[in-house]
Amino acid sequence: MPQLDTSTWFINIVSMILTLFIVFQLKISKHSYPTHPEAKTTKMAKRLTPWESKWTKIYSPLSLPQQ
């Protein structure tokens, strides 16, 4: 049974990683980023819900006084 020849694996893996690195660098260098990014002003609309207009308190069983 012939053995697997692994002598060329190292150069194949290194060349593949180098090629991927170069391709990604070229793709990133062609991307244009905004020169002066500015924060967008977002205005939150205040919605009144029925439970916000009155004071309510929920009592959990552990917060009740001992009897």
CHARMM internal coordinates of N, CA and C (Angstrom, degrees):
IC EDIT
DIST 1 N 1 CA 1.4577
DIST 1 CA 1 C 1.5347
ANGL 1 N 1 CA 1 C 108.39
DIST 1 C 2 N 1.3358
ANGL 1 CA 1 C 2 N 117.16
DIHE 1 N 1 CA 1 C 2 N 124.67
DIST 2 N 2 CA 1.4711
ANGL 1 C 2 N 2 CA 119.48
DIHE 1 CA 1 C 2 N 2 CA -177.35
DIST 2 CA 2 C 1.5255
ANGL 2 N 2 CA 2 C 111.17
DIHE 1 C 2 N 2 CA 2 C -71.22
DIST 2 C 3 N 1.3088
ANGL 2 CA 2 C 3 N 115.27
DIHE 2 N 2 CA 2 C 3 N 149.35
DIST 3 N 3 CA 1.4581
ANGL 2 C 3 N 3 CA 120.42
DIHE 2 CA 2 C 3 N 3 CA 179.47
DIST 3 CA 3 C 1.5162
ANGL 3 N 3 CA 3 C 109.92
DIHE 2 C 3 N 3 CA 3 C -91.09
DIST 3 C 4 N 1.3178
ANGL 3 CA 3 C 4 N 114.04
DIHE 3 N 3 CA 3 C 4 N 154.87
DIST 4 N 4 CA 1.4594
ANGL 3 C 4 N 4 CA 120.86
DIHE 3 CA 3 C 4 N 4 CA -178.48
DIST 4 CA 4 C 1.5261
ANGL 4 N 4 CA 4 C 109.06
DIHE 3 C 4 N 4 CA 4 C -76.83
DIST 4 C 5 N 1.3025
ANGL 4 CA 4 C 5 N 116.08
DIHE 4 N 4 CA 4 C 5 N 127.83
DIST 5 N 5 CA 1.4669
ANGL 4 C 5 N 5 CA 120.96
DIHE 4 CA 4 C 5 N 5 CA -179.78
DIST 5 CA 5 C 1.5253
ANGL 5 N 5 CA 5 C 108.78
DIHE 4 C 5 N 5 CA 5 C -85.29
DIST 5 C 6 N 1.3224
ANGL 5 CA 5 C 6 N 116.14
DIHE 5 N 5 CA 5 C 6 N 110.33
DIST 6 N 6 CA 1.4701
ANGL 5 C 6 N 6 CA 120.90
DIHE 5 CA 5 C 6 N 6 CA -177.80
DIST 6 CA 6 C 1.5170
ANGL 6 N 6 CA 6 C 112.16
DIHE 5 C 6 N 6 CA 6 C -106.73
DIST 6 C 7 N 1.2962
ANGL 6 CA 6 C 7 N 118.21
DIHE 6 N 6 CA 6 C 7 N 14.72
DIST 7 N 7 CA 1.4640
ANGL 6 C 7 N 7 CA 120.24
DIHE 6 CA 6 C 7 N 7 CA -175.72
DIST 7 CA 7 C 1.5269
ANGL 7 N 7 CA 7 C 112.65
DIHE 6 C 7 N 7 CA 7 C -70.16
DIST 7 C 8 N 1.3138
ANGL 7 CA 7 C 8 N 118.53
DIHE 7 N 7 CA 7 C 8 N -25.06
DIST 8 N 8 CA 1.4720
ANGL 7 C 8 N 8 CA 120.54
DIHE 7 CA 7 C 8 N 8 CA -177.58
DIST 8 CA 8 C 1.5259
ANGL 8 N 8 CA 8 C 112.59
DIHE 7 C 8 N 8 CA 8 C -97.46
DIST 8 C 9 N 1.3097
ANGL 8 CA 8 C 9 N 118.31
DIHE 8 N 8 CA 8 C 9 N -0.58
DIST 9 N 9 CA 1.4634
ANGL 8 C 9 N 9 CA 120.25
DIHE 8 CA 8 C 9 N 9 CA -176.63
DIST 9 CA 9 C 1.5211
ANGL 9 N 9 CA 9 C 112.04
DIHE 8 C 9 N 9 CA 9 C -64.29
DIST 9 C 10 N 1.3239
ANGL 9 CA 9 C 10 N 116.43
DIHE 9 N 9 CA 9 C 10 N -41.84
DIST 10 N 10 CA 1.4603
ANGL 9 C 10 N 10 CA 119.24
DIHE 9 CA 9 C 10 N 10 CA -175.75
DIST 10 CA 10 C 1.5214
ANGL 10 N 10 CA 10 C 110.80
DIHE 9 C 10 N 10 CA 10 C -61.25
DIST 10 C 11 N 1.3000
ANGL 10 CA 10 C 11 N 118.14
DIHE 10 N 10 CA 10 C 11 N -48.41
DIST 11 N 11 CA 1.4640
ANGL 10 C 11 N 11 CA 120.90
DIHE 10 CA 10 C 11 N 11 CA -178.13
DIST 11 CA 11 C 1.5246
ANGL 11 N 11 CA 11 C 110.96
DIHE 10 C 11 N 11 CA 11 C -67.04
DIST 11 C 12 N 1.3179
ANGL 11 CA 11 C 12 N 117.80
DIHE 11 N 11 CA 11 C 12 N -33.29
DIST 12 N 12 CA 1.4702
ANGL 11 C 12 N 12 CA 120.26
DIHE 11 CA 11 C 12 N 12 CA 177.05
DIST 12 CA 12 C 1.5244
ANGL 12 N 12 CA 12 C 111.32
DIHE 11 C 12 N 12 CA 12 C -66.79
DIST 12 C 13 N 1.3154
ANGL 12 CA 12 C 13 N 116.80
DIHE 12 N 12 CA 12 C 13 N -44.12
DIST 13 N 13 CA 1.4698
ANGL 12 C 13 N 13 CA 120.44
DIHE 12 CA 12 C 13 N 13 CA -178.56
DIST 13 CA 13 C 1.5215
ANGL 13 N 13 CA 13 C 110.24
DIHE 12 C 13 N 13 CA 13 C -67.62
DIST 13 C 14 N 1.3254
ANGL 13 CA 13 C 14 N 117.12
DIHE 13 N 13 CA 13 C 14 N -43.38
DIST 14 N 14 CA 1.4637
ANGL 13 C 14 N 14 CA 120.03
DIHE 13 CA 13 C 14 N 14 CA 179.99
DIST 14 CA 14 C 1.5257
ANGL 14 N 14 CA 14 C 111.12
DIHE 13 C 14 N 14 CA 14 C -64.75
DIST 14 C 15 N 1.3045
ANGL 14 CA 14 C 15 N 117.58
DIHE 14 N 14 CA 14 C 15 N -42.14
DIST 15 N 15 CA 1.4666
ANGL 14 C 15 N 15 CA 119.39
DIHE 14 CA 14 C 15 N 15 CA 179.59
DIST 15 CA 15 C 1.5256
ANGL 15 N 15 CA 15 C 111.34
DIHE 14 C 15 N 15 CA 15 C -68.13
DIST 15 C 16 N 1.3278
ANGL 15 CA 15 C 16 N 117.67
DIHE 15 N 15 CA 15 C 16 N -34.27
DIST 16 N 16 CA 1.4609
ANGL 15 C 16 N 16 CA 120.29
DIHE 15 CA 15 C 16 N 16 CA 177.39
DIST 16 CA 16 C 1.5259
ANGL 16 N 16 CA 16 C 110.58
DIHE 15 C 16 N 16 CA 16 C -65.91
DIST 16 C 17 N 1.3309
ANGL 16 CA 16 C 17 N 117.45
DIHE 16 N 16 CA 16 C 17 N -43.89
DIST 17 N 17 CA 1.4682
ANGL 16 C 17 N 17 CA 120.65
DIHE 16 CA 16 C 17 N 17 CA 179.49
DIST 17 CA 17 C 1.5216
ANGL 17 N 17 CA 17 C 110.43
DIHE 16 C 17 N 17 CA 17 C -64.78
DIST 17 C 18 N 1.3174
ANGL 17 CA 17 C 18 N 116.97
DIHE 17 N 17 CA 17 C 18 N -41.55
DIST 18 N 18 CA 1.4619
ANGL 17 C 18 N 18 CA 120.50
DIHE 17 CA 17 C 18 N 18 CA 178.54
DIST 18 CA 18 C 1.5325
ANGL 18 N 18 CA 18 C 111.45
DIHE 17 C 18 N 18 CA 18 C -63.87
DIST 18 C 19 N 1.3170
ANGL 18 CA 18 C 19 N 116.50
DIHE 18 N 18 CA 18 C 19 N -41.76
DIST 19 N 19 CA 1.4618
ANGL 18 C 19 N 19 CA 120.28
DIHE 18 CA 18 C 19 N 19 CA 178.48
DIST 19 CA 19 C 1.5215
ANGL 19 N 19 CA 19 C 111.50
DIHE 18 C 19 N 19 CA 19 C -64.20
DIST 19 C 20 N 1.3241
ANGL 19 CA 19 C 20 N 116.74
DIHE 19 N 19 CA 19 C 20 N -44.01
DIST 20 N 20 CA 1.4714
ANGL 19 C 20 N 20 CA 119.68
DIHE 19 CA 19 C 20 N 20 CA 178.02
DIST 20 CA 20 C 1.5224
ANGL 20 N 20 CA 20 C 111.04
DIHE 19 C 20 N 20 CA 20 C -62.39
DIST 20 C 21 N 1.3303
ANGL 20 CA 20 C 21 N 116.76
DIHE 20 N 20 CA 20 C 21 N -41.09
DIST 21 N 21 CA 1.4580
ANGL 20 C 21 N 21 CA 119.94
DIHE 20 CA 20 C 21 N 21 CA 178.52
DIST 21 CA 21 C 1.5275
ANGL 21 N 21 CA 21 C 111.09
DIHE 20 C 21 N 21 CA 21 C -60.57
DIST 21 C 22 N 1.3154
ANGL 21 CA 21 C 22 N 116.90
DIHE 21 N 21 CA 21 C 22 N -44.99
DIST 22 N 22 CA 1.4697
ANGL 21 C 22 N 22 CA 120.64
DIHE 21 CA 21 C 22 N 22 CA -179.38
DIST 22 CA 22 C 1.5191
ANGL 22 N 22 CA 22 C 111.00
DIHE 21 C 22 N 22 CA 22 C -65.47
DIST 22 C 23 N 1.3268
ANGL 22 CA 22 C 23 N 117.08
DIHE 22 N 22 CA 22 C 23 N -41.79
DIST 23 N 23 CA 1.4725
ANGL 22 C 23 N 23 CA 120.33
DIHE 22 CA 22 C 23 N 23 CA -179.57
DIST 23 CA 23 C 1.5234
ANGL 23 N 23 CA 23 C 110.37
DIHE 22 C 23 N 23 CA 23 C -63.64
DIST 23 C 24 N 1.3390
ANGL 23 CA 23 C 24 N 117.60
DIHE 23 N 23 CA 23 C 24 N -44.44
DIST 24 N 24 CA 1.4642
ANGL 23 C 24 N 24 CA 119.49
DIHE 23 CA 23 C 24 N 24 CA 179.77
DIST 24 CA 24 C 1.5256
ANGL 24 N 24 CA 24 C 111.28
DIHE 23 C 24 N 24 CA 24 C -67.15
DIST 24 C 25 N 1.3165
ANGL 24 CA 24 C 25 N 117.90
DIHE 24 N 24 CA 24 C 25 N -36.93
DIST 25 N 25 CA 1.4623
ANGL 24 C 25 N 25 CA 119.37
DIHE 24 CA 24 C 25 N 25 CA 177.39
DIST 25 CA 25 C 1.5267
ANGL 25 N 25 CA 25 C 110.76
DIHE 24 C 25 N 25 CA 25 C -63.82
DIST 25 C 26 N 1.3237
ANGL 25 CA 25 C 26 N 117.55
DIHE 25 N 25 CA 25 C 26 N -39.90
DIST 26 N 26 CA 1.4629
ANGL 25 C 26 N 26 CA 119.89
DIHE 25 CA 25 C 26 N 26 CA 178.17
DIST 26 CA 26 C 1.5211
ANGL 26 N 26 CA 26 C 111.56
DIHE 25 C 26 N 26 CA 26 C -66.34
DIST 26 C 27 N 1.3289
ANGL 26 CA 26 C 27 N 116.83
DIHE 26 N 26 CA 26 C 27 N -38.88
DIST 27 N 27 CA 1.4658
ANGL 26 C 27 N 27 CA 119.41
DIHE 26 CA 26 C 27 N 27 CA 179.52
DIST 27 CA 27 C 1.5245
ANGL 27 N 27 CA 27 C 110.69
DIHE 26 C 27 N 27 CA 27 C -67.23
DIST 27 C 28 N 1.3256
ANGL 27 CA 27 C 28 N 116.55
DIHE 27 N 27 CA 27 C 28 N -40.54
DIST 28 N 28 CA 1.4600
ANGL 27 C 28 N 28 CA 119.65
DIHE 27 CA 27 C 28 N 28 CA -178.70
DIST 28 CA 28 C 1.5197
ANGL 28 N 28 CA 28 C 110.51
DIHE 27 C 28 N 28 CA 28 C -70.16
DIST 28 C 29 N 1.3339
ANGL 28 CA 28 C 29 N 118.19
DIHE 28 N 28 CA 28 C 29 N -37.23
DIST 29 N 29 CA 1.4596
ANGL 28 C 29 N 29 CA 120.17
DIHE 28 CA 28 C 29 N 29 CA -177.58
DIST 29 CA 29 C 1.5233
ANGL 29 N 29 CA 29 C 112.12
DIHE 28 C 29 N 29 CA 29 C -68.66
DIST 29 C 30 N 1.3136
ANGL 29 CA 29 C 30 N 118.61
DIHE 29 N 29 CA 29 C 30 N -23.28
DIST 30 N 30 CA 1.4603
ANGL 29 C 30 N 30 CA 121.12
DIHE 29 CA 29 C 30 N 30 CA 179.35
DIST 30 CA 30 C 1.5288
ANGL 30 N 30 CA 30 C 112.80
DIHE 29 C 30 N 30 CA 30 C -84.98
DIST 30 C 31 N 1.3303
ANGL 30 CA 30 C 31 N 116.35
DIHE 30 N 30 CA 30 C 31 N -9.92
DIST 31 N 31 CA 1.4610
ANGL 30 C 31 N 31 CA 120.29
DIHE 30 CA 30 C 31 N 31 CA -179.08
DIST 31 CA 31 C 1.5182
ANGL 31 N 31 CA 31 C 109.36
DIHE 30 C 31 N 31 CA 31 C -78.82
DIST 31 C 32 N 1.3203
ANGL 31 CA 31 C 32 N 117.04
DIHE 31 N 31 CA 31 C 32 N 134.28
DIST 32 N 32 CA 1.4646
ANGL 31 C 32 N 32 CA 120.27
DIHE 31 CA 31 C 32 N 32 CA -179.71
DIST 32 CA 32 C 1.5241
ANGL 32 N 32 CA 32 C 109.57
DIHE 31 C 32 N 32 CA 32 C -100.94
DIST 32 C 33 N 1.3042
ANGL 32 CA 32 C 33 N 114.12
DIHE 32 N 32 CA 32 C 33 N 124.39
DIST 33 N 33 CA 1.4630
ANGL 32 C 33 N 33 CA 121.19
DIHE 32 CA 32 C 33 N 33 CA 178.05
DIST 33 CA 33 C 1.5195
ANGL 33 N 33 CA 33 C 109.13
DIHE 32 C 33 N 33 CA 33 C -98.35
DIST 33 C 34 N 1.3275
ANGL 33 CA 33 C 34 N 117.93
DIHE 33 N 33 CA 33 C 34 N 151.83
DIST 34 N 34 CA 1.4701
ANGL 33 C 34 N 34 CA 119.39
DIHE 33 CA 33 C 34 N 34 CA 177.07
DIST 34 CA 34 C 1.5289
ANGL 34 N 34 CA 34 C 110.35
DIHE 33 C 34 N 34 CA 34 C -66.58
DIST 34 C 35 N 1.3282
ANGL 34 CA 34 C 35 N 116.10
DIHE 34 N 34 CA 34 C 35 N 141.43
DIST 35 N 35 CA 1.4631
ANGL 34 C 35 N 35 CA 119.62
DIHE 34 CA 34 C 35 N 35 CA -175.80
DIST 35 CA 35 C 1.5218
ANGL 35 N 35 CA 35 C 112.03
DIHE 34 C 35 N 35 CA 35 C -73.58
DIST 35 C 36 N 1.3230
ANGL 35 CA 35 C 36 N 117.77
DIHE 35 N 35 CA 35 C 36 N -44.22
DIST 36 N 36 CA 1.4559
ANGL 35 C 36 N 36 CA 121.01
DIHE 35 CA 35 C 36 N 36 CA -179.31
DIST 36 CA 36 C 1.5319
ANGL 36 N 36 CA 36 C 108.70
DIHE 35 C 36 N 36 CA 36 C -125.59
DIST 36 C 37 N 1.2980
ANGL 36 CA 36 C 37 N 117.77
DIHE 36 N 36 CA 36 C 37 N 90.76
DIST 37 N 37 CA 1.4707
ANGL 36 C 37 N 37 CA 118.29
DIHE 36 CA 36 C 37 N 37 CA 178.69
DIST 37 CA 37 C 1.5274
ANGL 37 N 37 CA 37 C 110.44
DIHE 36 C 37 N 37 CA 37 C -69.38
DIST 37 C 38 N 1.3088
ANGL 37 CA 37 C 38 N 115.41
DIHE 37 N 37 CA 37 C 38 N 136.29
DIST 38 N 38 CA 1.4610
ANGL 37 C 38 N 38 CA 120.99
DIHE 37 CA 37 C 38 N 38 CA -179.47
DIST 38 CA 38 C 1.5154
ANGL 38 N 38 CA 38 C 109.21
DIHE 37 C 38 N 38 CA 38 C -121.33
DIST 38 C 39 N 1.3149
ANGL 38 CA 38 C 39 N 114.75
DIHE 38 N 38 CA 38 C 39 N 144.88
DIST 39 N 39 CA 1.4508
ANGL 38 C 39 N 39 CA 119.79
DIHE 38 CA 38 C 39 N 39 CA 179.03
DIST 39 CA 39 C 1.5240
ANGL 39 N 39 CA 39 C 109.79
DIHE 38 C 39 N 39 CA 39 C -73.66
DIST 39 C 40 N 1.3054
ANGL 39 CA 39 C 40 N 115.59
DIHE 39 N 39 CA 39 C 40 N 134.91
DIST 40 N 40 CA 1.4571
ANGL 39 C 40 N 40 CA 119.93
DIHE 39 CA 39 C 40 N 40 CA 177.45
DIST 40 CA 40 C 1.5207
ANGL 40 N 40 CA 40 C 109.06
DIHE 39 C 40 N 40 CA 40 C -83.44
DIST 40 C 41 N 1.3109
ANGL 40 CA 40 C 41 N 114.92
DIHE 40 N 40 CA 40 C 41 N 139.49
DIST 41 N 41 CA 1.4570
ANGL 40 C 41 N 41 CA 118.61
DIHE 40 CA 40 C 41 N 41 CA 177.85
DIST 41 CA 41 C 1.5238
ANGL 41 N 41 CA 41 C 108.30
DIHE 40 C 41 N 41 CA 41 C -87.90
DIST 41 C 42 N 1.2948
ANGL 41 CA 41 C 42 N 114.84
DIHE 41 N 41 CA 41 C 42 N 122.47
DIST 42 N 42 CA 1.4643
ANGL 41 C 42 N 42 CA 119.70
DIHE 41 CA 41 C 42 N 42 CA 179.01
DIST 42 CA 42 C 1.5189
ANGL 42 N 42 CA 42 C 107.93
DIHE 41 C 42 N 42 CA 42 C -113.70
DIST 42 C 43 N 1.3022
ANGL 42 CA 42 C 43 N 115.08
DIHE 42 N 42 CA 42 C 43 N 128.00
DIST 43 N 43 CA 1.4574
ANGL 42 C 43 N 43 CA 120.25
DIHE 42 CA 42 C 43 N 43 CA 179.36
DIST 43 CA 43 C 1.5198
ANGL 43 N 43 CA 43 C 108.08
DIHE 42 C 43 N 43 CA 43 C -105.20
DIST 43 C 44 N 1.3117
ANGL 43 CA 43 C 44 N 115.22
DIHE 43 N 43 CA 43 C 44 N 122.46
DIST 44 N 44 CA 1.4541
ANGL 43 C 44 N 44 CA 120.52
DIHE 43 CA 43 C 44 N 44 CA 179.10
DIST 44 CA 44 C 1.5282
ANGL 44 N 44 CA 44 C 108.83
DIHE 43 C 44 N 44 CA 44 C -85.43
DIST 44 C 45 N 1.3069
ANGL 44 CA 44 C 45 N 115.97
DIHE 44 N 44 CA 44 C 45 N 126.55
DIST 45 N 45 CA 1.4546
ANGL 44 C 45 N 45 CA 120.68
DIHE 44 CA 44 C 45 N 45 CA 177.79
DIST 45 CA 45 C 1.5274
ANGL 45 N 45 CA 45 C 108.47
DIHE 44 C 45 N 45 CA 45 C -80.00
DIST 45 C 46 N 1.3147
ANGL 45 CA 45 C 46 N 116.44
DIHE 45 N 45 CA 45 C 46 N 126.20
DIST 46 N 46 CA 1.4657
ANGL 45 C 46 N 46 CA 121.21
DIHE 45 CA 45 C 46 N 46 CA -178.69
DIST 46 CA 46 C 1.5169
ANGL 46 N 46 CA 46 C 108.69
DIHE 45 C 46 N 46 CA 46 C -82.87
DIST 46 C 47 N 1.3114
ANGL 46 CA 46 C 47 N 115.14
DIHE 46 N 46 CA 46 C 47 N 118.32
DIST 47 N 47 CA 1.4675
ANGL 46 C 47 N 47 CA 120.26
DIHE 46 CA 46 C 47 N 47 CA 177.69
DIST 47 CA 47 C 1.5213
ANGL 47 N 47 CA 47 C 108.81
DIHE 46 C 47 N 47 CA 47 C -108.92
DIST 47 C 48 N 1.2933
ANGL 47 CA 47 C 48 N 115.19
DIHE 47 N 47 CA 47 C 48 N 127.52
DIST 48 N 48 CA 1.4599
ANGL 47 C 48 N 48 CA 118.97
DIHE 47 CA 47 C 48 N 48 CA 177.48
DIST 48 CA 48 C 1.5164
ANGL 48 N 48 CA 48 C 109.30
DIHE 47 C 48 N 48 CA 48 C -89.14
DIST 48 C 49 N 1.2929
ANGL 48 CA 48 C 49 N 115.29
DIHE 48 N 48 CA 48 C 49 N 123.66
DIST 49 N 49 CA 1.4569
ANGL 48 C 49 N 49 CA 120.62
DIHE 48 CA 48 C 49 N 49 CA 176.35
DIST 49 CA 49 C 1.5192
ANGL 49 N 49 CA 49 C 107.81
DIHE 48 C 49 N 49 CA 49 C -104.35
DIST 49 C 50 N 1.3175
ANGL 49 CA 49 C 50 N 117.60
DIHE 49 N 49 CA 49 C 50 N 157.65
DIST 50 N 50 CA 1.4734
ANGL 49 C 50 N 50 CA 119.54
DIHE 49 CA 49 C 50 N 50 CA -175.59
DIST 50 CA 50 C 1.5230
ANGL 50 N 50 CA 50 C 113.19
DIHE 49 C 50 N 50 CA 50 C -57.86
DIST 50 C 51 N 1.3400
ANGL 50 CA 50 C 51 N 118.47
DIHE 50 N 50 CA 50 C 51 N -33.32
DIST 51 N 51 CA 1.4514
ANGL 50 C 51 N 51 CA 118.37
DIHE 50 CA 50 C 51 N 51 CA -176.95
DIST 51 CA 51 C 1.5260
ANGL 51 N 51 CA 51 C 112.68
DIHE 50 C 51 N 51 CA 51 C -82.15
DIST 51 C 52 N 1.3378
ANGL 51 CA 51 C 52 N 117.79
DIHE 51 N 51 CA 51 C 52 N -8.12
DIST 52 N 52 CA 1.4529
ANGL 51 C 52 N 52 CA 119.14
DIHE 51 CA 51 C 52 N 52 CA 176.44
DIST 52 CA 52 C 1.5270
ANGL 52 N 52 CA 52 C 112.19
DIHE 51 C 52 N 52 CA 52 C -85.93
DIST 52 C 53 N 1.3109
ANGL 52 CA 52 C 53 N 117.69
DIHE 52 N 52 CA 52 C 53 N -18.48
DIST 53 N 53 CA 1.4558
ANGL 52 C 53 N 53 CA 119.48
DIHE 52 CA 52 C 53 N 53 CA -175.38
DIST 53 CA 53 C 1.5231
ANGL 53 N 53 CA 53 C 112.41
DIHE 52 C 53 N 53 CA 53 C -84.90
DIST 53 C 54 N 1.2976
ANGL 53 CA 53 C 54 N 119.38
DIHE 53 N 53 CA 53 C 54 N -12.47
DIST 54 N 54 CA 1.4570
ANGL 53 C 54 N 54 CA 120.24
DIHE 53 CA 53 C 54 N 54 CA 179.04
DIST 54 CA 54 C 1.5247
ANGL 54 N 54 CA 54 C 109.98
DIHE 53 C 54 N 54 CA 54 C -132.64
DIST 54 C 55 N 1.3272
ANGL 54 CA 54 C 55 N 114.47
DIHE 54 N 54 CA 54 C 55 N 156.46
DIST 55 N 55 CA 1.4512
ANGL 54 C 55 N 55 CA 120.73
DIHE 54 CA 54 C 55 N 55 CA -177.89
DIST 55 CA 55 C 1.5237
ANGL 55 N 55 CA 55 C 109.05
DIHE 54 C 55 N 55 CA 55 C -83.57
DIST 55 C 56 N 1.2867
ANGL 55 CA 55 C 56 N 116.28
DIHE 55 N 55 CA 55 C 56 N 124.81
DIST 56 N 56 CA 1.4591
ANGL 55 C 56 N 56 CA 120.25
DIHE 55 CA 55 C 56 N 56 CA 177.11
DIST 56 CA 56 C 1.5107
ANGL 56 N 56 CA 56 C 108.57
DIHE 55 C 56 N 56 CA 56 C -132.10
DIST 56 C 57 N 1.2983
ANGL 56 CA 56 C 57 N 116.35
DIHE 56 N 56 CA 56 C 57 N 152.04
DIST 57 N 57 CA 1.4533
ANGL 56 C 57 N 57 CA 121.32
DIHE 56 CA 56 C 57 N 57 CA 176.45
DIST 57 CA 57 C 1.5169
ANGL 57 N 57 CA 57 C 107.57
DIHE 56 C 57 N 57 CA 57 C -137.29
DIST 57 C 58 N 1.3177
ANGL 57 CA 57 C 58 N 114.61
DIHE 57 N 57 CA 57 C 58 N 134.29
DIST 58 N 58 CA 1.4593
ANGL 57 C 58 N 58 CA 120.36
DIHE 57 CA 57 C 58 N 58 CA 178.53
DIST 58 CA 58 C 1.5157
ANGL 58 N 58 CA 58 C 107.12
DIHE 57 C 58 N 58 CA 58 C -104.14
DIST 58 C 59 N 1.3165
ANGL 58 CA 58 C 59 N 115.88
DIHE 58 N 58 CA 58 C 59 N 125.32
DIST 59 N 59 CA 1.4571
ANGL 58 C 59 N 59 CA 121.00
DIHE 58 CA 58 C 59 N 59 CA 179.57
DIST 59 CA 59 C 1.5202
ANGL 59 N 59 CA 59 C 108.92
DIHE 58 C 59 N 59 CA 59 C -97.12
DIST 59 C 60 N 1.3000
ANGL 59 CA 59 C 60 N 115.44
DIHE 59 N 59 CA 59 C 60 N 122.73
DIST 60 N 60 CA 1.4546
ANGL 59 C 60 N 60 CA 118.54
DIHE 59 CA 59 C 60 N 60 CA 173.31
DIST 60 CA 60 C 1.5154
ANGL 60 N 60 CA 60 C 108.20
DIHE 59 C 60 N 60 CA 60 C -86.76
DIST 60 C 61 N 1.3142
ANGL 60 CA 60 C 61 N 118.61
DIHE 60 N 60 CA 60 C 61 N 153.96
DIST 61 N 61 CA 1.4734
ANGL 60 C 61 N 61 CA 120.95
DIHE 60 CA 60 C 61 N 61 CA -177.59
DIST 61 CA 61 C 1.5259
ANGL 61 N 61 CA 61 C 112.19
DIHE 60 C 61 N 61 CA 61 C -59.72
DIST 61 C 62 N 1.3021
ANGL 61 CA 61 C 62 N 119.02
DIHE 61 N 61 CA 61 C 62 N -28.21
DIST 62 N 62 CA 1.4609
ANGL 61 C 62 N 62 CA 120.07
DIHE 61 CA 61 C 62 N 62 CA -178.15
DIST 62 CA 62 C 1.5333
ANGL 62 N 62 CA 62 C 112.27
DIHE 61 C 62 N 62 CA 62 C -76.73
DIST 62 C 63 N 1.3395
ANGL 62 CA 62 C 63 N 117.46
DIHE 62 N 62 CA 62 C 63 N -21.69
DIST 63 N 63 CA 1.4629
ANGL 62 C 63 N 63 CA 119.22
DIHE 62 CA 62 C 63 N 63 CA -177.79
DIST 63 CA 63 C 1.5271
ANGL 63 N 63 CA 63 C 111.86
DIHE 62 C 63 N 63 CA 63 C -90.47
DIST 63 C 64 N 1.3135
ANGL 63 CA 63 C 64 N 118.41
DIHE 63 N 63 CA 63 C 64 N -6.35
DIST 64 N 64 CA 1.4646
ANGL 63 C 64 N 64 CA 120.84
DIHE 63 CA 63 C 64 N 64 CA 178.04
DIST 64 CA 64 C 1.5275
ANGL 64 N 64 CA 64 C 109.96
DIHE 63 C 64 N 64 CA 64 C -73.01
DIST 64 C 65 N 1.3280
ANGL 64 CA 64 C 65 N 116.91
DIHE 64 N 64 CA 64 C 65 N 149.73
DIST 65 N 65 CA 1.4776
ANGL 64 C 65 N 65 CA 118.52
DIHE 64 CA 64 C 65 N 65 CA 179.16
DIST 65 CA 65 C 1.5348
ANGL 65 N 65 CA 65 C 111.28
DIHE 64 C 65 N 65 CA 65 C -65.95
DIST 65 C 66 N 1.3266
ANGL 65 CA 65 C 66 N 114.62
DIHE 65 N 65 CA 65 C 66 N 150.81
DIST 66 N 66 CA 1.4628
ANGL 65 C 66 N 66 CA 119.43
DIHE 65 CA 65 C 66 N 66 CA 179.36
DIST 66 CA 66 C 1.5277
ANGL 66 N 66 CA 66 C 109.87
DIHE 65 C 66 N 66 CA 66 C -70.02
DIST 66 C 67 N 1.3199
ANGL 66 CA 66 C 67 N 116.71
DIHE 66 N 66 CA 66 C 67 N 141.44
DIST 67 N 67 CA 1.4780
ANGL 66 C 67 N 67 CA 120.39
DIHE 66 CA 66 C 67 N 67 CA -178.91
DIST 67 CA 67 C 1.5136
ANGL 67 N 67 CA 67 C 110.40
DIHE 66 C 67 N 67 CA 67 C -105.79
END
COOR INIT
IC SEED 1 N 1 CA 1 C
IC BUILD
